[in-house]
Amino acid sequence: MRDTRVAAVQFEHAAGDKQANLARIRSFVEAAADRNVEIVAFPECCITGYWFLRRLSRTELEALAEPVPDGPSSRALSSLAAERGMTVGAGLVEITPEGTLHNTYIVAMPDGRFQRHRKLHTFISEHMESGSEYTVFDMSHGCRAGVLTCYDNNIGENVRITALMGAEILLAPHQTGGVDSKDPDVMGIIDRHLWDERGSNPGAIEEEFRGPKGRDWLLRWLPTRAHDNGLFLIFSNGVGVDDNEVRTGNAMIIDPYGRILAETWKAGDDMVIADLDASLLDECTGRRWIRTRRPELYAVLATPTGREQDTRSVRFDAKGA
């Protein structure tokens, strides 16, 4: 890997309005290009919208979904990447030729290459299926990247496998924070009026974004994923109204030691930028730990316990991350 300038974006998507969301993506890409960014990561399902998907029928989901990479949104991102000489990642609902629906994250590179990641732990809709493959690939920028979408990052094995496959940078698109959770002192609903009054009282909503409903919760585990696996992590997230919840944003970029290089808790659309120092990778703690693994002891990790459940069956009563 060589030194690389990257960006993580948070923005409030318009549910179901792909053209409006693509226009917002374009505006951020143009701003990033002015600052010589090479890789920019947008949130999960930010092209289609996210939390409202759980209320759509299969027919409505099929009408919203697109083929990948031949659909209009994929082509738009590919054109934008080539035009600006930048790798661009963003999420949508994919429909396969067989009619299967996926929560998919697409990565368009400036040399015409294209990758997609189908979320491994999809729960937003009973009509959508989880993916079954890890996504690790060489980028145009002399680095190797992986993608894990939202809940995928909660499962430590997923990040470790992505690292073992050679990922140096992890794109981690989310729609989280402000979630009605059963866990004590973790996340929780943010009052909508705090968001609506953010212009006159920004301190109140930013306090929520920085607290246990947002940043505090993320810091319990997200830097650990980067630290323990020796990779850079680009966390992008929705912000603002997402159906009946308020996302907390908290876009951030983390180095292989788990240190935050750039972050925001702004109550609004925002982008953070950082320069990734490739020299940190080889001797960082996580990579040294990986080199001293004893795989012969780990067969139990791939042995079913009998307690496994499909993610859709543990949707927290239609609540989740």
C-alpha positions, -999 to +999 in steps of 0.1 A: +000+000+000+010+036-006-001+067+013-037+075+003-061+104+010-096+091+018-129+106+029-159+094+048-193+110+042-225+113+063-256+126+047-294+126+051-308+106+023-343+111+008-362+078+011-369+063-024-356+094-043-325+079-061-320+110-083-318+133-053-294+111-034-272+106-065-271+144-068-260+147-032-233+121-038-221+140-068-218+172-049-196+155-022-174+138-048-168+171-065-159+187-031-136+157-024-119+160-057-110+196-050-091+183-019-073+155-038-093+127-022-087+093-039-113+072-021-146+084-008-171+062+011-208+069+013-233+052+037-252+019+034-283+021+011-278+059+007-289+058-030-323+041-022-328+051+014-328+025+042-350+022+072-383+027+053-374-005+033-387-027+061-423-014+053-422-021+016-438-051-001-418-073-024-433-056-054-424-022-041-388-034-033-385-048-068-396-015-083-369+004-063-341-022-068-316-022-097-293-047-113-256-043-105-234-033-123-257-027-152-283-005-135-285+033-138-271+040-104-241+018-109-234+034-143-238+069-127-212+060-100-188+045-126-190+077-147-185+099-117-154+078-106-139+081-141-147+118-144-131+127-111-103+101-110-116+088-077-130+055-062-166+060-050-185+036-028-223+038-021-252+015-012-285+005-027-310-024-032-298-048-058-320-072-078-303-102-095-314-117-128-331-145-108-351-119-088-331-121-056-329-089-036-298-078-017-285-049+004-255-042-018-226-018-016-210-009-049-174+004-054-167+021-087-130+028-095-116+054-119-100+028-142-134+012-149-131-016-124-161-023-103-168-043-071-200-051-051-205-064-016-238-081-007-244-075+030-237-108+049-262-101+077-293-085+061-323-081+083-341-050+070-367-071+051-380-106+049-379-102+011-341-095+010-314-122+012-280-121+029-249-124+008-225-153+012-191-140+000-164-117+014-154-088-007-117-080-008-100-066-039-071-045-053-079-009-058-066+014-085-047+034-058-022+007-050-040-006-020-061-037-011-096-030+003-125-049+018-161-040+024-184-049+053-218-033+057-232-022+090-241-054+110-213-073+092-189-053+112-205-063+145-193-099+140-156-100+148-150-130+126-160-110+095-134-083+100-107-109+109-114-129+077-113-097+056-079-089+071-067-124+065-077-119+028-052-090+027-074-060+032-054-029+042-084-005+042-119-015+053-149+004+039-176+002+066-208+018+054-236+020+080-270+033+089-268+033+127-270+053+158-302+066+173-316+030+172-343+018+195-322-010+211-329-035+239-293-032+252-289-011+284-272+022+280-266+016+243-280+038+216-317+046+220-342+068+201-333+105+197-362+129+200-372+142+165-377+177+177-340+179+186-331+173+150-358+197+137-344+224+160-308+218+152-304+252+136-315+271+167-301+247+192-272+227+177-257+219+211-286+197+222-286+174+192-248+173+190-247+162+227-269+132+217-246+124+187-215+124+209-232+104+237-242+068+242-267+069+213-239+077+188-202+082+193-199+066+227-215+034+215-193+033+183-161+038+204-169+007+224-161-015+195-153+002+162-117+012+168-111-023+181-120-037+147-092-016+131-067-022+160-070-059+163-069-066+126-043-041+116-062-021+090-075+014+083-112+018+087-135+042+069-168+046+087-196+063+067-231+066+081-264+082+076-274+113+095-307+128+103-342+115+097-343+078+086-380+070+086-390+071+123-354+073+137-327+098+137-292+086+126-262+101+144-237+104+116-203+103+134-184+097+102-148+088+111-115+075+098-095+052+120-059+041+117-045+005+123-038+014+160-074+022+166-067+060+166-093+084+152-076+104+124-107+125+116-143+126+128-174+147+130-204+149+152-221+176+132-259+175+131-260+176+093-244+164+061-206+164+064-174+148+051-142+140+070-108+136+052-076+120+063-042+109+049-035+072+055+002+066+063+010+032+048+041+029+069+019+022+099+007-012+086+035-036+088+044-034+124+011-023+139-002-043+169-030-061+150-007-074+123+018-086+148-009-105+166-022-120+134+013-133+126+014-151+160-020-168+155-024-206+160-050-216+135-048-253+145-066-243+177-095-225+160-116-252+145-143-245+170-149-211+153-163-229+123-183-255+143-220-247+146-232-244+182-268-251+174-278-216+186-272-198+153-301-178+139-308-160+106-302-123+112-338-116+100-351-137+129-333-115+155-343-082+141-349-068+176-386-066+169-380-046+137-352-026+155-315-030+148-283-016+134 
